[in-house]
Amino acid sequence: QVQLVESGGGLVQPGGSLRLSCVASGFPFRSYPMTWYRQAPGKERELVAVITSDGGTTVYADFVKGRFTISRDNAKNTLYLQMNSVKVEDTAVYYCSRNRGDYWGQGTQVTVSS
């Protein structure tokens, strides 16, 4: 069955960096676009970044452009989100998904606080 397992979340200070990972199994990872979403307390889930199956094209939400980088390693069935210059408002549970949400991971908590 399809499984997506995120890791790498935690507590980070404003201006710091964090790298999230999502290990995929149960489907041909290299054949699917992948997406990172996030959901902050009391807010709706929102798209953060998308990457095509070959990693050749990426799309970012305006609020992370220039700070976050989505990437993938198809040999390792792993999706990444490099988060730099984080802000307090980046605090959320971060989810990876296949395509734009046909399968979801359990999420990993990112808290940005001094």
C-alpha positions as CSV (number, residue, x, y, z in Angstrom):
1,Q,0.0,0.0,0.0
2,V,1.0,3.6,-0.5
3,Q,3.0,5.0,2.4
4,L,4.5,8.4,2.9
5,V,6.5,9.0,6.0
6,E,7.7,12.5,6.9
7,S,10.6,13.4,9.3
8,G,12.9,16.2,10.1
9,G,10.5,18.6,11.9
10,G,11.3,20.2,15.2
11,L,11.9,23.5,17.0
12,V,14.0,26.1,15.1
13,Q,14.8,29.7,15.8
14,P,13.7,32.5,13.4
15,G,16.2,32.8,10.6
16,G,17.4,29.2,11.0
17,S,17.2,26.2,8.7
18,L,15.5,22.8,8.7
19,R,15.3,20.0,6.1
20,L,12.2,17.9,5.9
21,S,12.2,14.4,4.3
22,C,9.4,12.2,3.1
23,V,10.2,8.6,2.3
24,A,7.7,7.0,-0.1
25,S,6.8,3.3,-0.7
26,G,4.1,1.2,-2.3
27,F,4.1,3.0,-5.6
28,P,6.6,3.9,-8.4
29,F,7.8,7.1,-6.8
30,R,9.7,8.3,-9.9
31,S,6.5,8.4,-11.9
32,Y,4.6,10.9,-9.8
33,P,4.7,14.6,-9.0
34,M,4.9,15.3,-5.3
35,T,3.8,18.2,-3.2
36,W,4.5,19.7,0.2
37,Y,1.6,21.2,2.1
38,R,1.3,22.8,5.6
39,Q,-1.4,23.5,8.1
40,A,-1.1,26.0,10.9
41,P,-3.3,25.9,13.9
42,G,-6.8,27.2,13.1
43,K,-6.0,27.6,9.4
44,E,-6.7,25.6,6.3
45,R,-4.1,23.4,4.7
46,E,-2.1,25.3,2.1
47,L,0.2,24.3,-0.7
48,V,3.9,25.0,-0.2
49,A,5.7,23.5,-3.2
50,V,5.3,21.1,-6.0
51,I,7.9,19.1,-8.0
52,T,7.5,17.2,-11.2
53,S,8.2,13.5,-11.4
54,D,11.7,14.0,-12.8
55,G,12.5,17.0,-10.6
56,G,12.9,19.2,-13.6
57,T,10.2,21.7,-12.6
58,T,9.3,23.2,-9.3
59,V,6.5,25.6,-8.2
60,Y,6.4,27.5,-4.9
61,A,3.8,29.4,-3.0
62,D,4.7,33.1,-2.9
63,F,5.2,33.0,0.9
64,V,8.2,30.6,0.6
65,K,9.8,31.7,-2.7
66,G,13.5,32.3,-2.3
67,R,13.5,30.6,1.2
68,F,12.4,27.0,0.7
69,T,13.6,24.5,-1.9
70,I,11.8,21.3,-2.9
71,S,13.8,18.4,-4.3
72,R,13.7,14.7,-4.7
73,D,16.0,11.7,-5.0
74,N,14.2,9.1,-7.1
75,A,16.8,6.5,-6.4
76,K,16.0,6.8,-2.7
77,N,12.3,7.3,-3.1
78,T,12.6,10.4,-1.0
79,L,11.2,13.9,-1.2
80,Y,12.8,16.9,0.5
81,L,12.0,20.4,1.6
82,Q,14.9,22.6,2.6
83,M,13.7,25.4,4.7
84,N,16.0,28.5,5.1
85,S,15.4,31.8,6.7
86,V,12.4,30.5,8.6
87,K,9.8,32.8,10.1
88,V,7.5,32.4,13.1
89,E,4.6,32.2,10.6
90,D,6.2,29.1,9.0
91,T,5.1,27.2,12.2
92,A,2.8,24.4,11.0
93,V,2.4,20.7,10.5
94,Y,4.1,19.9,7.1
95,Y,2.7,17.1,5.0
96,C,4.0,15.4,1.8
97,S,1.5,14.1,-0.7
98,R,1.5,12.2,-3.9
99,N,0.3,14.3,-6.8
100,R,-1.7,17.1,-5.2
101,G,-3.2,15.1,-2.4
102,D,-4.3,11.6,-3.5
103,Y,-2.2,10.2,-0.6
104,W,-0.9,11.9,2.5
105,G,1.8,11.3,5.1
106,Q,1.1,11.7,8.8
107,G,2.8,15.1,8.9
108,T,5.8,16.5,10.8
109,Q,5.6,19.5,13.2
110,V,7.7,22.5,12.5
111,T,7.8,25.2,15.2
112,V,9.7,28.4,14.7
113,S,10.2,30.3,17.9
114,S,12.9,32.1,19.8
